[in-house]
């Protein structure tokens, strides 16, 4: 891996970093070196997670080395350890802190919002050269594997039941923790939360307590935000913050989490449910005492104390007079202590009350049924923990509609972390702008800050402010404009959706706005028209995804490449203006700003309100560009985006590209031009949608044709994988817009009765992938599966294999990359197509040994391409030589023309078609016709609802190759009525080769016949997939067809119908097939019936 020098620290990075990545790592090292806090913004796709890990771990290793050097120097009596290298070169610990010990090496605490995000971070860590001791913390809900505890729905019930089992030593998973926590297999591996559960089940050890045991010696600890910010969670997990490096990733959520961790809501239901439970237990125990069956574990004093507290608190809250308009009452934060004092809850009695509540909860945790509803009691215990100190009370407000205790200063929780003695706090995200206001909210100093640019070029991003819709009306999501928004939004979506290829993300300001638009579109049938217009559009290659700003879609989901080519923000997502919490937050900020407490500056309420909307927009914008090679467009559809203040709060990497459009037509023009240019310049790693416009039959028939193509074995050797990697720009014939495919030749039936013509015309379906496409598709899967570092290893291994032909080295690299996870095994086997012929057998054996499954090796795969082509050419010559006698049975001159020159048009030489051309044409033509005819028959027999079952079964069979699943469904559909047996029999054409024998046997058993269709099995062997409607001897069939053609030729002079019939024949397995082209020059009414007769006759030949 490349090693770079940053601020005197050597950092091992998986690949050569971009300039913005070097700047980012330099800032991280600066924070750690100077023991200060930092706020770092770097757009999504710039690799900030990898930079954070590498820079922090590199600094920690050097810090550790510096302590080692210091200890050695002490034993050397001040002499230099290495000549010419001073002690100071080893880092700050050796000079600045002479008393530093190994225990002073700081631990790294890496926090993110969710465990899924932490799993992604751990995967990035695995791609680096660093192998620290790792621990990931989770709750019992995620980690407990005890069957009885897992059954409990409530998390706090799980907690108390778990504690009860541990105290009685009845949990055998916990009893194994001490023994297993020292095993090398567990200690040295980098485990995420899923790995912990798997290892726990494998070794029969509790994952929850195993993670806590691993924490003691861990060098980097991963955990969600609330484990750090919530004092209760910190105590529960014994998290010691002294001297630690605390990293908050995706820190745009930290402000909200800080406030929520110090806030609570206590509803009347919480109090009432707690009172009811305690009352029921007391009554039950009173009866038991009377019957001399008293429970030894029951502590009546605790229950009496708990009931008294709950009743007093309920009375104290009920005594507060509330206004009749339902607006509630707001009190300063200190009022909570006055309220608690009325319920006999004071700082002196707090510990006793908490102990009593804990005893009650522990007693109830072992009970089932109604008694498990202990959420109210648990909430009261949590509230007492939150209100256990008076410091910072001015940052709180008490709101009584329900009893709410809200913190309005996120800096309160951050200051608490600083008081715990952390070394540095680093906040990082892709959307922290504006940084100045963000740091003001945190209320702690951030000497180091960074706003990184993006790694993309200007041709990869397009951003337009769209103030007006297609009709010229101003666009606005404001409440007073909402009445006409639905119509404007409909027109906007239609137009923008037409120019954005692939996926379009549409973000609404709130759920009510989205629901209102969708409801209006449903009532007015607009949504139905939108839906079916897209479904029936052959050019359609993407979808619209409706979402809400601040929702899950805008936060953590990845819409890279074709999943998100455009983001459309339909308004400014301000918080609900009349929400009590929002109102009180703005009031609090205005009060603090007016007081000017100390030298701490505060935002005004209005500034905070506007910035909440801007941050939500910035987070939505971040969905469009997810990596270096991605590109996309951003549409800001609200006239308020034109404001200078709003635009100034967009991310720094976005602002230079913003353009305001007064004319909606110019928006569409420039966006379309952007996508045309971007598709030409950017290397595209995505699957191109199949062009369905050229296929015959309905959509299901096209699916079936594509299904058959997938099962065919290609004779062409795939392109070298390295050639695909070096292919950096599109060829002229690849220069096309999304959905426009270059297609190869084949034949498809076009029967147009209404215009007086019946023709089998030549069209161009895209049924064969080019060599470059195969390599590109494989690279897509590899790039999406591997991390960036492992992908670099993969490409380097391929380069080396290409230049040195070193098979063993290449195989070792692939094994390391693709065998660790079973999900990657298929990629290892798929690489078989790119292995050189002389290595294929070895590769197949290696795959079998590594994954338990081979690659389908055959001896002919080792034959070089030139030899295979020569053999195939010889085989083709022999094949057509042997079929000459059969083809002479229907000589076009002797049988069809019969001396009538008026039936032949054009030069006779033009009709001379090579047998190989006829074979290829008929193969593609017959497959499409037969499949389309079969699908049509199935639809008629089953009806639309049952047909969906057939379609689903066929889709699943194509995807999973599950023969038992599809055959059980098909048999159920086609064996209820005897007249549907032929549909079951004809389904043979979809059965894959390795299942055909089983299908024949199944058909014979179900239908009671000992014979199966000979024609279908013969055609299958010959490479044809056909259905013959008449079961006649081949010679008899030929004679009948010859006679019909002769009759047709003899009778076609009737009326005004003039026909040209050209008949080509070839023979497969002694059965003659036909490719007929019939054109009609003029038709009069008396001839229509005769024309239909001709169509029917010809259809019998081609089926």
MOLIN-V332913 format. One record per backbone hydrogen bond with DSSP energy under -1.0 kcal/mol. NH is the residue of the N-H (numbers start at 1). CO is the residue of the C=O. E is the energy in kcal/mol with one decimal. If there is no record, write none. Layout:
BEGIN
NH_CO_E ; NH_CO_E
END
This chain:
BEGIN
4_11_-2.6 ; 6_9_-2.9 ; 9_6_-2.1 ; 11_4_-3.2 ; 13_2_-2.6 ; 22_18_-2.0 ; 23_19_-2.3 ; 24_20_-1.9 ; 25_21_-2.5 ; 26_22_-2.2 ; 27_23_-1.9 ; 28_24_-2.0 ; 29_25_-2.5 ; 30_26_-2.1 ; 31_27_-2.1 ; 32_28_-2.0 ; 33_29_-2.8 ; 34_30_-2.2 ; 36_31_-2.0 ; 38_425_-2.3 ; 39_448_-2.1 ; 40_427_-2.9 ; 41_450_-3.2 ; 42_429_-2.0 ; 46_43_-1.6 ; 51_47_-2.1 ; 52_48_-2.7 ; 53_49_-2.3 ; 54_50_-2.6 ; 55_51_-2.5 ; 56_52_-2.2 ; 57_53_-2.5 ; 58_54_-2.3 ; 59_55_-2.3 ; 60_56_-2.3 ; 61_57_-2.3 ; 62_58_-2.1 ; 63_59_-2.5 ; 64_60_-2.3 ; 65_61_-2.3 ; 66_62_-2.2 ; 67_63_-1.6 ; 68_64_-1.9 ; 69_65_-2.7 ; 70_66_-2.2 ; 71_67_-2.5 ; 72_68_-2.4 ; 73_69_-2.5 ; 74_70_-1.8 ; 75_71_-1.3 ; 76_72_-1.3 ; 78_73_-1.9 ; 79_76_-1.4 ; 85_82_-2.0 ; 89_86_-1.1 ; 90_87_-1.8 ; 91_88_-1.6 ; 96_92_-2.8 ; 100_97_-1.8 ; 104_101_-1.7 ; 105_102_-1.4 ; 108_219_-2.2 ; 109_245_-3.2 ; 110_221_-2.9 ; 111_247_-3.2 ; 112_223_-1.3 ; 118_114_-1.6 ; 119_115_-2.3 ; 120_116_-1.5 ; 121_117_-1.8 ; 122_118_-2.5 ; 123_119_-2.0 ; 124_120_-1.7 ; 125_121_-2.1 ; 126_122_-1.8 ; 128_125_-1.6 ; 135_220_-1.6 ; 137_222_-2.8 ; 143_139_-2.1 ; 144_140_-2.6 ; 150_146_-2.5 ; 151_147_-1.0 ; 152_149_-1.2 ; 158_154_-1.7 ; 159_155_-2.0 ; 160_156_-1.9 ; 161_157_-2.5 ; 162_158_-2.5 ; 163_159_-2.3 ; 164_160_-2.0 ; 165_161_-2.1 ; 166_162_-2.2 ; 167_163_-2.5 ; 168_164_-1.3 ; 169_166_-1.2 ; 170_165_-2.6 ; 175_171_-1.6 ; 177_174_-1.6 ; 180_176_-2.4 ; 181_177_-2.4 ; 183_180_-1.6 ; 187_183_-2.4 ; 188_184_-2.3 ; 196_192_-2.1 ; 197_193_-1.6 ; 198_194_-2.3 ; 199_195_-2.9 ; 200_196_-2.4 ; 201_197_-2.4 ; 202_198_-2.3 ; 203_199_-2.9 ; 205_200_-1.9 ; 206_173_-1.8 ; 210_206_-1.9 ; 211_207_-2.3 ; 212_208_-1.3 ; 213_209_-1.7 ; 214_210_-2.6 ; 215_211_-1.4 ; 219_133_-2.4 ; 220_133_-1.9 ; 221_108_-3.1 ; 222_135_-3.0 ; 223_110_-2.0 ; 225_112_-1.5 ; 227_224_-1.0 ; 228_225_-2.0 ; 229_225_-2.2 ; 230_226_-1.9 ; 234_230_-2.3 ; 235_231_-2.2 ; 236_232_-2.5 ; 237_233_-2.2 ; 239_234_-2.3 ; 243_421_-3.4 ; 244_241_-1.9 ; 245_107_-2.8 ; 246_424_-2.8 ; 247_109_-3.0 ; 248_426_-3.1 ; 249_111_-3.0 ; 251_428_-2.6 ; 253_250_-1.3 ; 254_251_-1.4 ; 257_253_-2.2 ; 258_254_-2.9 ; 259_255_-1.6 ; 260_256_-2.4 ; 261_257_-2.2 ; 263_260_-1.5 ; 264_405_-2.0 ; 266_403_-3.3 ; 271_267_-1.6 ; 272_268_-2.8 ; 273_269_-2.9 ; 274_270_-1.7 ; 275_271_-2.4 ; 276_272_-2.5 ; 277_273_-2.1 ; 278_274_-2.1 ; 279_275_-2.4 ; 280_276_-2.3 ; 281_277_-2.3 ; 282_278_-2.4 ; 283_279_-2.4 ; 284_280_-2.3 ; 285_281_-2.7 ; 286_282_-2.1 ; 287_283_-1.8 ; 288_284_-1.8 ; 289_285_-2.4 ; 290_286_-1.9 ; 291_287_-1.4 ; 292_289_-1.7 ; 293_288_-3.7 ; 298_295_-1.2 ; 303_299_-1.5 ; 304_300_-2.4 ; 305_301_-2.4 ; 306_302_-2.6 ; 307_303_-2.6 ; 308_304_-2.2 ; 309_305_-2.1 ; 310_306_-2.2 ; 311_307_-2.4 ; 312_308_-2.3 ; 313_309_-2.5 ; 314_310_-2.2 ; 315_311_-2.0 ; 316_312_-2.3 ; 317_313_-2.2 ; 318_314_-2.3 ; 319_315_-1.5 ; 320_317_-1.2 ; 326_323_-1.4 ; 329_400_-1.5 ; 331_398_-3.8 ; 333_396_-1.4 ; 335_332_-1.9 ; 336_333_-1.4 ; 337_334_-1.2 ; 339_335_-2.3 ; 340_336_-2.1 ; 341_337_-1.9 ; 342_338_-1.2 ; 343_340_-1.1 ; 344_341_-1.6 ; 345_340_-2.7 ; 350_346_-1.2 ; 353_349_-2.4 ; 354_350_-2.6 ; 355_351_-2.1 ; 356_352_-2.1 ; 357_353_-2.6 ; 358_354_-2.4 ; 359_355_-2.0 ; 360_356_-2.1 ; 361_357_-2.5 ; 362_358_-2.4 ; 363_359_-2.2 ; 364_360_-2.2 ; 365_361_-1.6 ; 367_364_-1.8 ; 372_369_-1.8 ; 373_370_-1.4 ; 374_372_-2.0 ; 378_374_-2.2 ; 379_375_-2.4 ; 380_376_-1.9 ; 381_377_-2.0 ; 382_378_-2.2 ; 383_379_-2.4 ; 384_380_-2.0 ; 385_381_-1.3 ; 386_382_-2.1 ; 387_383_-2.4 ; 388_385_-1.1 ; 393_390_-1.3 ; 395_392_-1.8 ; 396_393_-1.6 ; 397_406_-1.9 ; 398_331_-3.1 ; 399_404_-2.6 ; 400_329_-3.3 ; 401_402_-2.2 ; 403_266_-1.9 ; 404_399_-2.6 ; 405_264_-2.8 ; 406_397_-2.4 ; 408_395_-2.6 ; 412_409_-2.0 ; 414_410_-1.5 ; 415_411_-2.8 ; 416_412_-1.4 ; 417_413_-1.6 ; 418_414_-1.9 ; 419_415_-2.0 ; 421_418_-1.5 ; 423_244_-2.8 ; 424_244_-1.2 ; 426_246_-2.8 ; 427_38_-2.7 ; 428_248_-2.4 ; 429_40_-1.4 ; 438_434_-1.6 ; 439_435_-2.6 ; 440_436_-1.5 ; 441_437_-1.8 ; 442_438_-1.3 ; 443_439_-1.0 ; 448_37_-1.6 ; 450_39_-1.6 ; 452_41_-3.0 ; 460_457_-1.8 ; 461_458_-1.1 ; 462_632_-1.4 ; 464_634_-2.5 ; 465_659_-2.8 ; 466_636_-2.7 ; 469_473_-2.4 ; 472_469_-1.9 ; 475_467_-3.0 ; 481_478_-1.5 ; 482_479_-1.1 ; 484_481_-1.0 ; 488_484_-1.7 ; 489_485_-3.1 ; 490_486_-1.9 ; 491_487_-2.0 ; 492_488_-2.3 ; 493_489_-2.8 ; 494_490_-2.1 ; 495_491_-1.9 ; 496_492_-2.7 ; 497_493_-2.8 ; 500_496_-1.5 ; 503_562_-2.8 ; 504_543_-2.7 ; 505_566_-2.8 ; 506_545_-2.9 ; 507_568_-3.1 ; 508_547_-2.7 ; 514_510_-2.1 ; 515_511_-3.2 ; 516_512_-2.3 ; 517_513_-2.1 ; 518_514_-2.6 ; 519_515_-2.5 ; 520_516_-2.1 ; 521_517_-2.4 ; 522_518_-2.1 ; 523_519_-2.4 ; 524_520_-2.2 ; 525_522_-1.2 ; 526_521_-1.3 ; 527_521_-1.6 ; 529_525_-2.0 ; 530_526_-2.8 ; 531_527_-2.6 ; 532_528_-2.6 ; 533_529_-2.1 ; 534_530_-1.7 ; 535_531_-2.5 ; 536_532_-2.2 ; 540_537_-1.6 ; 545_504_-2.7 ; 547_506_-2.8 ; 549_508_-2.4 ; 551_548_-2.1 ; 556_552_-1.8 ; 563_560_-2.0 ; 564_561_-1.6 ; 565_503_-1.8 ; 566_503_-1.3 ; 567_633_-2.4 ; 568_505_-3.3 ; 569_635_-2.8 ; 570_507_-2.7 ; 574_572_-1.9 ; 579_576_-1.5 ; 583_579_-2.7 ; 584_580_-2.6 ; 585_581_-2.0 ; 586_582_-2.2 ; 587_583_-2.2 ; 588_584_-2.7 ; 589_585_-2.3 ; 590_586_-2.2 ; 591_587_-2.4 ; 592_588_-2.7 ; 593_589_-2.4 ; 594_590_-1.9 ; 595_591_-2.2 ; 596_592_-1.9 ; 600_597_-1.4 ; 608_604_-2.2 ; 609_605_-2.2 ; 610_606_-2.3 ; 611_607_-2.2 ; 612_608_-1.7 ; 613_609_-1.0 ; 614_610_-2.0 ; 615_611_-2.6 ; 616_612_-1.5 ; 617_613_-2.0 ; 618_614_-2.6 ; 619_615_-2.0 ; 620_616_-1.7 ; 621_617_-2.6 ; 622_618_-1.5 ; 623_620_-1.6 ; 624_621_-1.7 ; 630_627_-1.5 ; 632_460_-1.9 ; 633_565_-2.4 ; 634_462_-2.9 ; 635_567_-3.0 ; 636_464_-2.6 ; 637_569_-2.7 ; 638_636_-1.2 ; 639_475_-2.9 ; 641_638_-1.9 ; 642_639_-1.5 ; 643_640_-1.4 ; 647_643_-2.3 ; 648_644_-2.0 ; 650_647_-1.3 ; 654_651_-1.3 ; 655_651_-1.9 ; 657_654_-2.0 ; 658_655_-1.3 ; 659_463_-1.3 ; 661_465_-2.1 ; 668_664_-1.7 ; 669_665_-2.2 ; 670_666_-2.6 ; 671_667_-2.5 ; 672_668_-2.3 ; 673_669_-2.1 ; 674_670_-2.4 ; 675_671_-2.1 ; 676_672_-1.9 ; 677_673_-2.3 ; 678_674_-3.0 ; 679_675_-2.2 ; 681_677_-2.0 ; 682_678_-2.5 ; 702_698_-2.0 ; 703_699_-2.0 ; 704_700_-2.3 ; 705_701_-2.4 ; 706_702_-2.5 ; 707_703_-2.6 ; 708_704_-2.4 ; 709_705_-2.0 ; 710_706_-1.9 ; 712_709_-1.2 ; 724_720_-1.5 ; 725_721_-1.8 ; 726_722_-2.1 ; 728_726_-1.4 ; 734_731_-1.8 ; 735_732_-1.2 ; 736_734_-1.4 ; 740_737_-2.2 ; 744_765_-1.0 ; 746_763_-1.8 ; 748_761_-1.8 ; 750_759_-1.5 ; 756_753_-2.1 ; 757_752_-1.9 ; 759_750_-1.2 ; 763_746_-1.0 ; 767_765_-1.4 ; 774_770_-1.9 ; 775_771_-2.0 ; 776_772_-2.4 ; 777_773_-3.0 ; 778_774_-2.0 ; 779_775_-2.1 ; 780_776_-1.9 ; 781_777_-1.8 ; 782_778_-2.2 ; 783_779_-2.8 ; 784_780_-2.2 ; 785_781_-1.5 ; 786_782_-2.8 ; 791_787_-2.3 ; 792_788_-1.8 ; 793_789_-1.9 ; 794_790_-2.2 ; 795_791_-2.3 ; 796_792_-2.3 ; 797_793_-2.3 ; 798_794_-2.0 ; 799_795_-2.4 ; 800_796_-2.3 ; 801_797_-2.2 ; 802_798_-2.3 ; 803_799_-2.0 ; 804_800_-2.9 ; 805_801_-1.6 ; 807_805_-1.2 ; 810_806_-1.7 ; 811_807_-2.7 ; 812_808_-2.1 ; 813_809_-2.0 ; 814_810_-2.4 ; 815_811_-2.6 ; 816_812_-1.9 ; 817_813_-1.6 ; 818_814_-2.7 ; 819_815_-1.5 ; 824_821_-1.9 ; 825_822_-1.4 ; 828_824_-1.4 ; 829_825_-2.1 ; 830_826_-2.5 ; 831_827_-1.2 ; 832_829_-1.7 ; 833_830_-1.2 ; 834_831_-2.1 ; 835_832_-1.2 ; 839_836_-2.3 ; 840_837_-1.2 ; 843_839_-2.4 ; 844_840_-2.6 ; 845_841_-2.3 ; 846_842_-2.5 ; 847_843_-2.5 ; 848_844_-2.0 ; 849_845_-2.1 ; 850_846_-2.3 ; 851_847_-3.0 ; 852_848_-1.6 ; 861_858_-2.1 ; 862_859_-1.8 ; 863_860_-1.3 ; 868_864_-1.9 ; 869_865_-2.4 ; 870_866_-2.0 ; 871_867_-2.3 ; 872_868_-2.6 ; 873_869_-2.3 ; 874_870_-2.0 ; 875_871_-2.2 ; 876_872_-2.4 ; 877_873_-2.0 ; 878_874_-2.2 ; 879_875_-2.3 ; 880_876_-2.2 ; 881_877_-1.7 ; 882_878_-2.0 ; 884_881_-1.2 ; 887_883_-2.1 ; 888_884_-1.7 ; 889_886_-1.3 ; 890_887_-1.0 ; 895_891_-2.7 ; 897_892_-2.2 ; 898_893_-1.6 ; 900_897_-1.9 ; 901_899_-1.0 ; 903_900_-1.7 ; 904_901_-1.5 ; 910_907_-1.7 ; 911_908_-1.2 ; 912_909_-1.3 ; 913_911_-1.1 ; 918_914_-2.0 ; 919_915_-2.7 ; 920_916_-2.2 ; 921_917_-2.5 ; 922_918_-2.9 ; 923_919_-2.1 ; 924_920_-1.9 ; 925_921_-2.5 ; 926_922_-3.0 ; 927_923_-1.8 ; 928_924_-1.8 ; 929_925_-2.3 ; 930_926_-3.1 ; 931_927_-2.7 ; 932_928_-2.4 ; 933_929_-2.6 ; 934_930_-2.5 ; 935_931_-2.5 ; 936_932_-2.1 ; 937_933_-2.1 ; 938_934_-2.5 ; 939_935_-2.4 ; 940_936_-2.0 ; 941_937_-2.1 ; 942_938_-2.6 ; 943_939_-2.2 ; 947_943_-2.1 ; 948_944_-1.0 ; 950_946_-1.4 ; 951_947_-2.8 ; 952_948_-2.6 ; 953_949_-2.4 ; 954_950_-2.3 ; 955_951_-2.4 ; 956_952_-2.5 ; 957_953_-2.1 ; 958_954_-2.2 ; 959_955_-2.0 ; 960_956_-3.3 ; 961_957_-2.0 ; 963_961_-1.2 ; 966_962_-1.7 ; 967_963_-2.7 ; 968_964_-1.8 ; 969_965_-1.3 ; 970_966_-2.7 ; 971_967_-2.4 ; 972_968_-1.6 ; 973_969_-1.6 ; 974_970_-2.2 ; 975_971_-1.1 ; 980_977_-1.7 ; 981_978_-1.7 ; 983_980_-1.1 ; 984_980_-1.3 ; 985_981_-2.5 ; 986_982_-2.4 ; 988_985_-1.3 ; 989_986_-1.6 ; 990_987_-2.2 ; 995_992_-2.5 ; 999_995_-2.0 ; 1000_996_-2.4 ; 1001_997_-2.1 ; 1002_998_-2.5 ; 1003_999_-2.6 ; 1004_1000_-2.2 ; 1005_1001_-2.0 ; 1006_1002_-2.3 ; 1007_1003_-2.4 ; 1008_1004_-1.3 ; 1017_1013_-1.6 ; 1018_1014_-2.7 ; 1019_1015_-3.0 ; 1020_1016_-2.0 ; 1021_1017_-1.9 ; 1022_1018_-1.8 ; 1024_1019_-3.1 ; 1032_1030_-1.4 ; 1037_1033_-2.8 ; 1038_1034_-2.4 ; 1039_1035_-2.3 ; 1040_1036_-2.5 ; 1041_1037_-2.3 ; 1042_1038_-2.8 ; 1043_1039_-2.4 ; 1044_1040_-2.1 ; 1045_1041_-2.4 ; 1046_1042_-2.5 ; 1047_1043_-2.7 ; 1048_1044_-2.7 ; 1049_1045_-2.7 ; 1050_1046_-2.3 ; 1051_1047_-2.4 ; 1054_1051_-1.6 ; 1057_1054_-1.1 ; 1060_1079_-1.1 ; 1062_1077_-1.0 ; 1068_1071_-1.7 ; 1071_1068_-1.7 ; 1073_1066_-1.4 ; 1075_1064_-1.2 ; 1077_1062_-1.0 ; 1081_1058_-1.3 ; 1087_1084_-1.7 ; 1088_1085_-1.7 ; 1091_1087_-2.4 ; 1092_1088_-2.3 ; 1093_1089_-1.8 ; 1094_1090_-2.0 ; 1095_1091_-2.5 ; 1096_1092_-2.4 ; 1097_1093_-2.2 ; 1098_1094_-2.9 ; 1099_1095_-2.6 ; 1100_1096_-1.3 ; 1101_1097_-1.2 ; 1102_1098_-2.3 ; 1103_1099_-1.3
END
